[in-house]
Structures are given as structure tokens and as C-alpha cells.
Amino acid sequence: MSETTLTLGMKFDTAAGKPKTVSLQPCRENLTADEVKAAMDAFIASGVFVYDPTAKLGASIIERTVTTLF
């Protein structure tokens, strides 16, 4: 039996110049680039993150499949 999960990885630049990634699971498989960009803009504007994200560097959907052997 196999189980597949999707994770949204959003990579941000920070005020310190060190990139950080926020991962959200599960995510929809039909996310659009515009939806993710809007979410990332909201994260930056919210000011709730300690590492102070300043810019979007990229995003990806990571697909992970786990197959149970027994």
C-alpha cells in the first residue's frame, strides 16, 4: 500500500541575508503560481515570523510517496 503526500515549500530571503524555507503540509495539487505568490506576500506583510522574510525566492510542491511493505 502506498501513501502520497504533497508539501508546499516556500523559500524566502531574510533581512539577515540567509534564506529560509516554510513548509506546509498537506497542500492542494492544483495550486497556481499566483496563489502561492499571494500567500508568500501575505507571510512577508504579516510580520509574524522571527526571521523577518523580505522577499520571495521561489516555491515548489514536493511529492512524497511512502510504500508500506508489511
C-alpha positions as YAML, in Angstrom:
chain: A
units: angstrom
residues:
- id: 1
  name: MET
  ca: [0.00, 0.00, 0.00]
- id: 2
  name: SER
  ca: [1.31, 3.46, -0.90]
- id: 3
  name: GLU
  ca: [0.50, 6.85, 0.52]
- id: 4
  name: THR
  ca: [1.42, 10.06, -1.29]
- id: 5
  name: THR
  ca: [1.60, 13.44, 0.42]
- id: 6
  name: LEU
  ca: [2.15, 16.87, -1.06]
- id: 7
  name: THR
  ca: [4.10, 19.59, 0.72]
- id: 8
  name: LEU
  ca: [4.36, 23.23, -0.34]
- id: 9
  name: GLY
  ca: [7.86, 24.59, 0.18]
- id: 10
  name: MET
  ca: [8.18, 28.39, 0.08]
- id: 11
  name: LYS
  ca: [11.67, 29.87, 0.13]
- id: 12
  name: PHE
  ca: [12.20, 33.42, 1.41]
- id: 13
  name: ASP
  ca: [15.13, 35.78, 1.61]
- id: 14
  name: THR
  ca: [15.56, 37.35, 5.04]
- id: 15
  name: ALA
  ca: [16.78, 40.64, 6.47]
- id: 16
  name: ALA
  ca: [19.92, 38.78, 7.61]
- id: 17
  name: GLY
  ca: [20.54, 37.58, 4.04]
- id: 18
  name: LYS
  ca: [20.02, 33.93, 4.98]
- id: 19
  name: PRO
  ca: [17.32, 32.09, 3.02]
- id: 20
  name: LYS
  ca: [14.61, 30.29, 4.98]
- id: 21
  name: THR
  ca: [12.02, 27.76, 3.83]
- id: 22
  name: VAL
  ca: [8.49, 27.42, 5.18]
- id: 23
  name: SER
  ca: [6.85, 24.04, 4.50]
- id: 24
  name: LEU
  ca: [3.10, 23.45, 4.65]
- id: 25
  name: GLN
  ca: [1.54, 20.02, 4.51]
- id: 26
  name: PRO
  ca: [-0.79, 18.91, 3.12]
- id: 27
  name: CYS
  ca: [-1.32, 21.18, 0.15]
- id: 28
  name: ARG
  ca: [-3.58, 21.01, -2.89]
- id: 29
  name: GLU
  ca: [-2.03, 19.54, -6.01]
- id: 30
  name: ASN
  ca: [-3.67, 22.19, -8.19]
- id: 31
  name: LEU
  ca: [-2.11, 25.26, -6.55]
- id: 32
  name: THR
  ca: [-1.25, 28.01, -9.01]
- id: 33
  name: ALA
  ca: [1.84, 30.19, -9.01]
- id: 34
  name: ASP
  ca: [-0.36, 33.26, -8.46]
- id: 35
  name: GLU
  ca: [-1.98, 31.70, -5.36]
- id: 36
  name: VAL
  ca: [1.39, 30.82, -3.87]
- id: 37
  name: LYS
  ca: [2.87, 34.24, -4.65]
- id: 38
  name: ALA
  ca: [-0.11, 35.91, -2.93]
- id: 39
  name: ALA
  ca: [0.32, 33.66, 0.12]
- id: 40
  name: MET
  ca: [4.03, 34.43, 0.28]
- id: 41
  name: ASP
  ca: [3.32, 38.17, 0.04]
- id: 42
  name: ALA
  ca: [0.87, 37.79, 2.94]
- id: 43
  name: PHE
  ca: [3.52, 35.98, 5.01]
- id: 44
  name: ILE
  ca: [6.02, 38.78, 4.36]
- id: 45
  name: ALA
  ca: [3.48, 41.50, 5.20]
- id: 46
  name: SER
  ca: [2.24, 39.78, 8.37]
- id: 47
  name: GLY
  ca: [5.39, 40.39, 10.40]
- id: 48
  name: VAL
  ca: [4.77, 37.25, 12.48]
- id: 49
  name: PHE
  ca: [8.00, 35.45, 11.57]
- id: 50
  name: VAL
  ca: [11.08, 35.90, 13.75]
- id: 51
  name: TYR
  ca: [13.50, 35.61, 10.83]
- id: 52
  name: ASP
  ca: [11.93, 38.64, 9.02]
- id: 53
  name: PRO
  ca: [11.29, 37.44, 5.45]
- id: 54
  name: THR
  ca: [11.93, 40.24, 2.95]
- id: 55
  name: ALA
  ca: [11.47, 38.67, -0.49]
- id: 56
  name: LYS
  ca: [10.21, 35.57, -2.29]
- id: 57
  name: LEU
  ca: [12.95, 33.34, -3.67]
- id: 58
  name: GLY
  ca: [10.81, 30.51, -5.00]
- id: 59
  name: ALA
  ca: [8.30, 27.81, -4.23]
- id: 60
  name: SER
  ca: [7.78, 24.17, -5.09]
- id: 61
  name: ILE
  ca: [5.43, 21.31, -4.42]
- id: 62
  name: ILE
  ca: [7.23, 18.27, -3.05]
- id: 63
  name: GLU
  ca: [5.58, 14.92, -3.66]
- id: 64
  name: ARG
  ca: [6.48, 12.12, -1.27]
- id: 65
  name: THR
  ca: [5.35, 8.54, -1.65]
- id: 66
  name: VAL
  ca: [5.68, 6.02, 1.16]
- id: 67
  name: THR
  ca: [5.12, 2.38, 0.32]
- id: 68
  name: THR
  ca: [4.36, 0.06, 3.25]
- id: 69
  name: LEU
  ca: [5.97, -3.34, 2.80]
- id: 70
  name: PHE
  ca: [4.30, -5.09, 5.74]
...
